[in-house]
Amino acid sequence: MRRPTVPDVVLAVSAALLAASSLKNPLRMQDLGIYLVQAESMLREGSLGNVDRWTHTVADSTYVNLTWLAQLAFWAVHRVAGFAGLQTLIAIAAVSTVVITGLAARRVSARSGARAMAGPVCALLIAQNLAMWPELFALPLFAAYAALALTVKPRLSTIAASFVIVALWTNLHGSFPIAPILSGLVALGFALEAALKARSRPGLAAAAALADRERGLLHLATAAAAFAGTLLNPWGIGAWIYVLENAGNSHDWGISEWRATALTDSAGARLAVAWILFWFESRIARRPAHARDVPALLGFTFLALYGLRYVCWIGMILPIALARLFAPPEGVKAPERAPDERELPGFASAAVFVVLAALLVAASPQMRARGAPDEDAKVAAIFHHDANVPLARWAEKAGVRGNVYNPMEWGSWLSWRLGGQGVKTFLDIRLWIFPENVWRDYVLILTAQAGWEDRLAARGVEWLFLSREHHDKLIPYVERSPGWERAYVDRHAVVYRKRGAHAQTPEP
């Protein structure tokens, strides 16, 4: 058994640090709660969780629940290992994505430094997207798909593997279209490489150019297989319609993660750093990016600039293209160990392993929740304050039920904690299921515009669960209104009850 080399250790350290960061950061309930209650609905009703049971604004409406399989996976992990287990799932996704990308880069490079760079660059670019949402499953799946598309000559087995990856992905998260798009861009890259070879080296290069064109056609076949895989879902081609409709609307919703990327954003800054590293390595290699990588690099950079949420996807492409700057001569396989790659002493490798293991244990949510007297205390130890455990505990004790106006960010959590006792929220993070009139009313009330009480009355709202952070304009108006009485206060929330609503109101 060979000893670890410097690239091995750098890959392990980058994956472990990203995992520790994922474990240490407090969980958010903005998405997770609604996924758990949808999974319970699926299991109880034998459905696909595509009927709204948790809001009063779109009650009983149907929609495409494309992440149904991810929701069931979240539910199963939570059932077995609780919220701490779910947070550990984030770390597992992070590690597998970085390791797959790092090993793929090793296949194409003959320089130790370029191999070592792959893991950190991947970790840098995917860090922002490591949260408790279905996209978590898409990251390692795309890493595996990109590794096949960018480092392996397509054959029947790899085309079949790509088909399976995308078929699974389509039922987990709506980002699946980037898989056939990547294969199409790689095919275009091989066509470009063939054209450049035929032009620069006529005669002897004709066979190489022909081989590149053949590989391009195989990548087109992979794209076709990937597209076929996307149709293996309960909605068939409807999954594509759903994704395309929401991709066009994402900027209109005003959610920060979908706004255009800029250098002032942390994700934009990381993207700039990654490209600077690429430029620096290309100067060392004395060559630009390989022609076969150019279309994919340009296409996914455009996608990353289009929206903050899309920066992560180039994190599985740019590291491999960077490593290929130091590829061996055409037709020569990259060695298992680069000529400048050295093994580390056994004691040094063991020391690194012990330190990383200790770091992961110290960061684990199981350690943070250790000794908590009850489930609420465990949740408070693991989650960000936007889960607002005291508010949920009070509302359960008070027997709150009926229609609620709430911040979008709390809708998921309220459905998880209070949906079973008859609470119906105004909206939640499932942005695509709410029509324009719901959003218009939500914003009108949020900003305390004229007629805000009329809109609440028209919606049959009996409770206002207001955030001190998001409802600073509305709260003073509610305080002065004779139609509402304060029922609960904590440092994050204020709850008002419509006068005449039937519910207990115990002391906070």
Secondary structure in CASP SS format (residue, H / E / C, confidence):
PFRMAT SS
TARGET T0000
AUTHOR 0000-0000-0000
METHOD secondary structure of the structure
MODEL  1
M C 1.00
R C 1.00
R C 1.00
P C 1.00
T E 1.00
V H 1.00
P H 1.00
D H 1.00
V H 1.00
V H 1.00
L H 1.00
A H 1.00
V H 1.00
S H 1.00
A H 1.00
A H 1.00
L H 1.00
L H 1.00
A H 1.00
A H 1.00
S H 1.00
S H 1.00
L H 1.00
K H 1.00
N C 1.00
P C 1.00
L E 1.00
R C 1.00
M C 1.00
Q C 1.00
D C 1.00
L H 1.00
G H 1.00
I H 1.00
Y H 1.00
L H 1.00
V H 1.00
Q H 1.00
A H 1.00
E H 1.00
S H 1.00
M H 1.00
L H 1.00
R H 1.00
E H 1.00
G C 1.00
S C 1.00
L C 1.00
G C 1.00
N C 1.00
V E 1.00
D C 1.00
R C 1.00
W C 1.00
T E 1.00
H C 1.00
T C 1.00
V C 1.00
A C 1.00
D C 1.00
S C 1.00
T E 1.00
Y C 1.00
V C 1.00
N C 1.00
L C 1.00
T C 1.00
W H 1.00
L H 1.00
A H 1.00
Q H 1.00
L H 1.00
A H 1.00
F H 1.00
W H 1.00
A H 1.00
V H 1.00
H H 1.00
R H 1.00
V H 1.00
A H 1.00
G H 1.00
F H 1.00
A H 1.00
G H 1.00
L H 1.00
Q H 1.00
T H 1.00
L H 1.00
I H 1.00
A H 1.00
I H 1.00
A H 1.00
A H 1.00
V H 1.00
S H 1.00
T H 1.00
V H 1.00
V H 1.00
I H 1.00
T H 1.00
G H 1.00
L H 1.00
A H 1.00
A H 1.00
R H 1.00
R H 1.00
V H 1.00
S C 1.00
A C 1.00
R C 1.00
S H 1.00
G H 1.00
A H 1.00
R H 1.00
A H 1.00
M H 1.00
A H 1.00
G H 1.00
P H 1.00
V H 1.00
C H 1.00
A H 1.00
L H 1.00
L H 1.00
I H 1.00
A H 1.00
Q H 1.00
N H 1.00
L C 1.00
A C 1.00
M C 1.00
W C 1.00
P C 1.00
E H 1.00
L H 1.00
F H 1.00
A H 1.00
L H 1.00
P H 1.00
L H 1.00
F H 1.00
A H 1.00
A H 1.00
Y H 1.00
A H 1.00
A H 1.00
L H 1.00
A H 1.00
L H 1.00
T H 1.00
V C 1.00
K C 1.00
P C 1.00
R C 1.00
L H 1.00
S H 1.00
T H 1.00
I H 1.00
A H 1.00
A H 1.00
S H 1.00
F H 1.00
V H 1.00
I H 1.00
V H 1.00
A H 1.00
L H 1.00
W H 1.00
T H 1.00
N C 1.00
L C 1.00
H C 1.00
G C 1.00
S C 1.00
F C 1.00
P C 1.00
I H 1.00
A H 1.00
P H 1.00
I H 1.00
L H 1.00
S H 1.00
G H 1.00
L H 1.00
V H 1.00
A H 1.00
L H 1.00
G H 1.00
F H 1.00
A H 1.00
L H 1.00
E H 1.00
A H 1.00
A H 1.00
L H 1.00
K H 1.00
A H 1.00
R H 1.00
S H 1.00
R C 1.00
P C 1.00
G C 1.00
L C 1.00
A C 1.00
A H 1.00
A H 1.00
A H 1.00
A H 1.00
L H 1.00
A H 1.00
D H 1.00
R H 1.00
E H 1.00
R H 1.00
G H 1.00
L H 1.00
L H 1.00
H H 1.00
L H 1.00
A H 1.00
T H 1.00
A H 1.00
A H 1.00
A H 1.00
A H 1.00
F H 1.00
A H 1.00
G H 1.00
T H 1.00
L C 1.00
L C 1.00
N C 1.00
P C 1.00
W C 1.00
G C 1.00
I C 1.00
G H 1.00
A H 1.00
W H 1.00
I H 1.00
Y H 1.00
V H 1.00
L H 1.00
E H 1.00
N H 1.00
A H 1.00
G H 1.00
N H 1.00
S H 1.00
H H 1.00
D H 1.00
W H 1.00
G C 1.00
I C 1.00
S H 1.00
E H 1.00
W H 1.00
R C 1.00
A C 1.00
T C 1.00
A C 1.00
L C 1.00
T C 1.00
D C 1.00
S H 1.00
A H 1.00
G H 1.00
A H 1.00
R H 1.00
L H 1.00
A H 1.00
V H 1.00
A H 1.00
W H 1.00
I H 1.00
L H 1.00
F H 1.00
W H 1.00
F H 1.00
E H 1.00
S H 1.00
R H 1.00
I H 1.00
A H 1.00
R C 1.00
R C 1.00
P C 1.00
A C 1.00
H C 1.00
A H 1.00
R H 1.00
D H 1.00
V H 1.00
P H 1.00
A H 1.00
L H 1.00
L H 1.00
G H 1.00
F H 1.00
T H 1.00
F H 1.00
L H 1.00
A H 1.00
L H 1.00
Y H 1.00
G C 1.00
L H 1.00
R H 1.00
Y H 1.00
V H 1.00
C H 1.00
W H 1.00
I H 1.00
G H 1.00
M H 1.00
I C 1.00
L H 1.00
P H 1.00
I H 1.00
A H 1.00
L H 1.00
A H 1.00
R H 1.00
L C 1.00
F C 1.00
A C 1.00
P C 1.00
P C 1.00
E C 1.00
G C 1.00
V C 1.00
K C 1.00
A C 1.00
P C 1.00
E C 1.00
R C 1.00
A C 1.00
P C 1.00
D C 1.00
E C 1.00
R C 1.00
E E 1.00
L C 1.00
P C 1.00
G H 1.00
F H 1.00
A H 1.00
S H 1.00
A H 1.00
A H 1.00
V H 1.00
F H 1.00
V H 1.00
V H 1.00
L H 1.00
A H 1.00
A H 1.00
L H 1.00
L H 1.00
V H 1.00
A H 1.00
A H 1.00
S C 1.00
P H 1.00
Q H 1.00
M H 1.00
R H 1.00
A C 1.00
R C 1.00
G C 1.00
A C 1.00
P C 1.00
D C 1.00
E H 1.00
D H 1.00
A H 1.00
K H 1.00
V H 1.00
A H 1.00
A H 1.00
I H 1.00
F E 1.00
H C 1.00
H H 1.00
D H 1.00
A H 1.00
N C 1.00
V H 1.00
P H 1.00
L H 1.00
A H 1.00
R H 1.00
W H 1.00
A H 1.00
E H 1.00
K H 1.00
A H 1.00
G C 1.00
V C 1.00
R C 1.00
G E 1.00
N E 1.00
V E 1.00
Y E 1.00
N C 1.00
P C 1.00
M H 1.00
E H 1.00
W H 1.00
G H 1.00
S H 1.00
W H 1.00
L H 1.00
S H 1.00
W H 1.00
R H 1.00
L H 1.00
G H 1.00
G H 1.00
Q H 1.00
G C 1.00
V E 1.00
K E 1.00
T E 1.00
F C 1.00
L C 1.00
D C 1.00
I C 1.00
R C 1.00
L H 1.00
W H 1.00
I H 1.00
F C 1.00
P C 1.00
E H 1.00
N H 1.00
V H 1.00
W H 1.00
R H 1.00
D H 1.00
Y H 1.00
V H 1.00
L H 1.00
I H 1.00
L H 1.00
T C 1.00
A C 1.00
Q C 1.00
A C 1.00
G C 1.00
W H 1.00
E H 1.00
D H 1.00
R H 1.00
L H 1.00
A H 1.00
A H 1.00
R C 1.00
G C 1.00
V E 1.00
E E 1.00
W E 1.00
L E 1.00
F E 1.00
L E 1.00
S E 1.00
R C 1.00
E C 1.00
H C 1.00
H C 1.00
D C 1.00
K C 1.00
L H 1.00
I H 1.00
P H 1.00
Y H 1.00
V H 1.00
E H 1.00
R H 1.00
S C 1.00
P C 1.00
G C 1.00
W E 1.00
E E 1.00
R E 1.00
A E 1.00
Y E 1.00
V E 1.00
D C 1.00
R C 1.00
H C 1.00
A E 1.00
V E 1.00
V E 1.00
Y E 1.00
R E 1.00
K E 1.00
R C 1.00
G C 1.00
A C 1.00
H C 1.00
A C 1.00
Q C 1.00
T C 1.00
P C 1.00
E C 1.00
P C 1.00
END
